[in-house]
Amino acid sequence: MDSIMKHYKDKFSMIKKIVGKEDPIIVEIGAHYGEDSLRLVETFNGVQLYCFEPDPRNIVAFKKYINDARIQLFEIALSDTTGVAEFYQSYQEYNETDLPTKYDWIDQEVYLKESLNNSGSSSLKKGYKFVLNDSILVKTQRFDEWSEENEIQEVDFAWIDVQGAEKEVLDGMGESIRKIKLIWIEYGETQYVGALRRSETINYLHNKGFTPVEQFSSQGNAGDLLFLRKKNV
């Protein structure tokens, strides 16, 4: 796992500066194999990290490689309803002898057996080109219900990477969105039905009491936006 931080030190140094404390409470919505989860616990010694990942293939990898008391995995998709929903698993054929460099910490046997190649593009939303023939059903939950069940009083940093289902995650936060200090969210994944564009994301979160931090946000048609909750909101 020594290689997990390579090429990512600057990004996570930036996140550490933004969060501004050694013991944050972080929610990672769309945790994939847990690669960023590992980087977060390396960045913050005292972090309490709640991860959400519904894809059973990714969960296999997550559980195999991550064993840290600071990380708690919830095998659900956060959305705007609690129940079950169709989930579209992405996959592209993979015939290389070596793993993609950024995933070279995963055993090749696991990578191939679990059909992990390009699994990070899976989504609750339709529209992505490279998906398996049959959708599956996954458990869903609203964030406001989850945070109440788990007695979460405040979240320092929420990282939302859910391939076009960002609005559903935000809708499911309800009034509990006001517990969150910083939101880092992907936008512009317009191949997915109903994905938010940059301006739509800014307008949505402005109405919830958040302002974009342009210094740390992407400016193009697709990327990531950082939002800070306004004081006294």
C-alpha positions as CSV (number, residue, x, y, z in Angstrom):
1,M,0.0,0.0,0.0
2,D,3.0,2.3,0.0
3,S,2.1,3.4,-3.5
4,I,-1.4,4.5,-2.6
5,M,-0.5,8.2,-2.2
6,K,1.7,8.5,-5.3
7,H,0.6,11.3,-7.6
8,Y,-2.0,12.4,-5.1
9,K,0.1,14.2,-2.4
10,D,-0.7,17.7,-3.6
11,K,-4.5,17.0,-3.8
12,F,-4.7,15.6,-0.3
13,S,-2.4,18.3,1.1
14,M,-4.9,20.8,-0.3
15,I,-7.8,18.9,1.3
16,K,-6.0,18.9,4.6
17,K,-5.5,22.7,4.4
18,I,-9.1,23.2,3.5
19,V,-10.5,21.1,6.3
20,G,-8.1,22.7,8.8
21,K,-8.1,20.1,11.6
22,E,-6.5,16.7,12.4
23,D,-9.6,14.9,13.6
24,P,-12.4,15.7,11.1
25,I,-15.5,13.8,10.6
26,I,-15.7,13.0,6.9
27,V,-18.4,11.2,4.7
28,E,-17.2,9.8,1.5
29,I,-20.2,9.1,-0.8
30,G,-19.1,6.8,-3.6
31,A,-16.1,5.2,-2.1
32,H,-15.2,2.8,-4.9
33,Y,-12.4,0.4,-3.9
34,G,-11.4,2.7,-0.9
35,E,-8.4,4.2,-2.6
36,D,-9.3,7.7,-1.5
37,S,-10.4,6.4,1.9
38,L,-6.8,5.2,2.5
39,R,-5.5,8.5,1.4
40,L,-7.8,10.3,3.8
41,V,-6.7,8.3,6.8
42,E,-3.1,8.8,5.8
43,T,-3.8,12.6,5.6
44,F,-5.7,12.9,8.9
45,N,-4.5,10.9,11.8
46,G,-7.6,11.4,13.9
47,V,-10.2,11.2,11.1
48,Q,-13.5,9.4,11.5
49,L,-14.5,8.3,8.0
50,Y,-17.9,7.1,7.0
51,C,-17.8,5.5,3.5
52,F,-20.8,4.6,1.2
53,E,-20.5,2.2,-1.7
54,P,-23.3,0.1,-3.2
55,D,-21.5,-1.9,-6.0
56,P,-20.9,-5.4,-4.7
57,R,-17.8,-5.7,-6.9
58,N,-16.2,-2.7,-5.4
59,I,-17.2,-3.8,-1.9
60,V,-15.2,-7.0,-2.4
61,A,-12.1,-5.0,-3.1
62,F,-12.8,-2.5,-0.3
63,K,-13.1,-5.2,2.3
64,K,-10.1,-7.1,1.1
65,Y,-7.7,-4.2,1.2
66,I,-9.0,-1.9,3.9
67,N,-8.8,-2.7,7.6
68,D,-8.6,0.5,9.6
69,A,-10.7,1.3,12.7
70,R,-11.1,4.9,11.5
71,I,-13.0,3.7,8.4
72,Q,-16.6,2.5,8.5
73,L,-18.2,1.2,5.3
74,F,-21.9,1.3,4.6
75,E,-22.9,-0.9,1.7
76,I,-25.7,1.4,0.5
77,A,-26.2,4.1,-2.0
78,L,-27.2,7.4,-0.5
79,S,-30.1,8.9,-2.5
80,D,-33.4,10.7,-2.1
81,T,-35.4,7.7,-0.9
82,T,-34.8,4.8,1.5
83,G,-35.4,1.4,0.0
84,V,-34.0,-0.3,-3.1
85,A,-33.2,1.1,-6.5
86,E,-31.8,-0.1,-9.9
87,F,-28.1,0.3,-10.2
88,Y,-26.2,0.2,-13.5
89,Q,-22.8,-1.5,-13.2
90,S,-20.2,-0.1,-15.6
91,Y,-17.5,-2.4,-17.1
92,Q,-15.1,-2.4,-20.0
93,E,-13.3,-5.4,-21.3
94,Y,-9.8,-5.6,-20.0
95,N,-7.1,-7.7,-21.7
96,E,-3.8,-6.1,-20.5
97,T,-1.2,-8.0,-18.6
98,D,-0.6,-5.2,-16.1
99,L,-3.2,-3.4,-14.0
100,P,-3.9,0.3,-14.6
101,T,-1.1,2.1,-12.7
102,K,-3.4,3.8,-10.2
103,Y,-4.8,0.4,-9.2
104,D,-1.6,-1.6,-9.1
105,W,-2.1,-2.2,-5.4
106,I,-5.0,-4.5,-6.2
107,D,-4.2,-8.2,-7.0
108,Q,-4.7,-8.8,-10.7
109,E,-6.7,-12.0,-10.0
110,V,-9.2,-9.9,-7.9
111,Y,-9.3,-7.2,-10.5
112,L,-10.2,-9.6,-13.3
113,K,-12.4,-12.0,-11.3
114,E,-14.6,-9.2,-9.9
115,S,-14.8,-7.4,-13.3
116,L,-13.5,-4.2,-11.7
117,N,-12.2,-2.4,-14.9
118,N,-14.1,0.9,-15.1
119,S,-16.4,0.0,-12.3
120,G,-16.1,3.5,-11.0
121,S,-18.5,4.7,-13.6
122,S,-21.4,2.7,-12.2
123,S,-24.4,4.7,-11.1
124,L,-28.0,4.9,-10.0
125,K,-28.6,6.9,-13.2
126,K,-29.0,5.6,-16.7
127,G,-26.9,7.0,-19.6
128,Y,-23.4,5.6,-19.4
129,K,-22.4,3.6,-22.4
130,F,-20.3,0.8,-21.0
131,V,-22.5,-1.1,-18.6
132,L,-23.3,-4.8,-17.9
133,N,-26.4,-6.2,-19.6
134,D,-28.5,-6.4,-16.5
135,S,-28.9,-3.9,-13.8
136,I,-29.0,-4.9,-10.1
137,L,-30.9,-3.8,-7.1
138,V,-29.1,-2.0,-4.3
139,K,-30.1,-0.7,-0.9
140,T,-30.6,3.1,-0.7
141,Q,-31.0,5.5,2.2
142,R,-31.5,9.2,2.7
143,F,-28.6,10.9,4.3
144,D,-30.8,12.7,6.8
145,E,-32.2,9.3,8.1
146,W,-28.7,7.8,8.2
147,S,-27.2,10.7,10.1
148,E,-30.0,10.6,12.7
149,E,-29.6,6.8,13.1
150,N,-25.9,7.2,13.6
151,E,-26.1,10.3,15.8
152,I,-24.0,12.4,13.5
153,Q,-24.1,15.9,14.9
154,E,-21.7,17.6,12.4
155,V,-19.7,16.7,9.3
156,D,-16.5,18.6,8.5
157,F,-16.2,17.4,4.9
158,A,-18.5,15.6,2.6
159,W,-17.0,14.1,-0.6
160,I,-19.7,13.3,-3.2
161,D,-18.7,11.3,-6.3
162,V,-21.7,9.4,-7.6
163,Q,-21.7,9.6,-11.3
164,G,-24.6,11.8,-12.2
165,A,-26.7,11.1,-9.1
166,E,-25.5,14.1,-7.1
167,K,-29.0,15.8,-7.0
168,E,-30.5,12.7,-5.5
169,V,-27.8,12.6,-2.8
170,L,-28.3,16.3,-2.0
171,D,-32.1,16.0,-2.0
172,G,-31.8,13.1,0.5
173,M,-29.8,15.4,2.9
174,G,-32.9,17.5,3.6
175,E,-32.3,19.9,6.5
176,S,-29.4,17.8,7.7
177,I,-27.3,19.4,5.0
178,R,-26.8,22.2,7.5
179,K,-24.7,19.8,9.6
180,I,-22.0,19.9,6.9
181,K,-19.3,22.5,6.8
182,L,-17.6,21.7,3.5
183,I,-18.9,19.8,0.4
184,W,-16.7,18.6,-2.4
185,I,-18.9,17.5,-5.3
186,E,-18.5,16.3,-8.8
187,Y,-20.5,18.0,-11.5
188,G,-21.1,17.9,-15.3
189,E,-21.3,14.1,-15.8
190,T,-23.9,14.8,-18.4
191,Q,-23.8,11.4,-20.0
192,Y,-26.0,10.4,-17.0
193,V,-29.6,11.3,-17.1
194,G,-30.4,14.2,-14.9
195,A,-26.8,15.1,-13.9
196,L,-26.3,18.6,-12.6
197,R,-24.2,21.1,-14.6
198,R,-21.9,23.5,-12.9
199,S,-24.3,26.4,-12.7
200,E,-27.1,24.1,-11.5
201,T,-24.9,22.7,-8.7
202,I,-23.9,26.2,-7.6
203,N,-27.6,27.4,-7.6
204,Y,-28.8,24.4,-5.7
205,L,-26.2,24.7,-3.0
206,H,-26.5,28.5,-2.8
207,N,-30.2,28.0,-1.9
208,K,-29.1,25.6,0.8
209,G,-26.7,28.2,2.4
210,F,-23.4,27.3,0.7
211,T,-21.0,29.4,-1.3
212,P,-18.5,28.0,-3.8
213,V,-14.8,28.3,-3.0
214,E,-13.6,29.2,-6.5
215,Q,-9.9,28.9,-5.6
216,F,-10.3,25.2,-5.1
217,S,-13.0,24.5,-7.8
218,S,-12.9,23.4,-11.4
219,Q,-13.9,26.0,-14.0
220,G,-14.8,23.8,-17.0
221,N,-17.9,22.0,-18.1
222,A,-17.1,19.0,-15.8
223,G,-15.0,18.7,-12.7
224,D,-15.3,19.3,-8.9
225,L,-16.7,22.1,-6.9
226,L,-15.9,23.0,-3.3
227,F,-18.6,24.6,-1.2
228,L,-18.4,26.2,2.2
229,R,-21.5,26.5,4.5
230,K,-22.1,30.1,5.3
231,K,-21.9,31.1,8.9
232,N,-25.2,31.4,10.9
233,V,-27.0,29.2,8.3
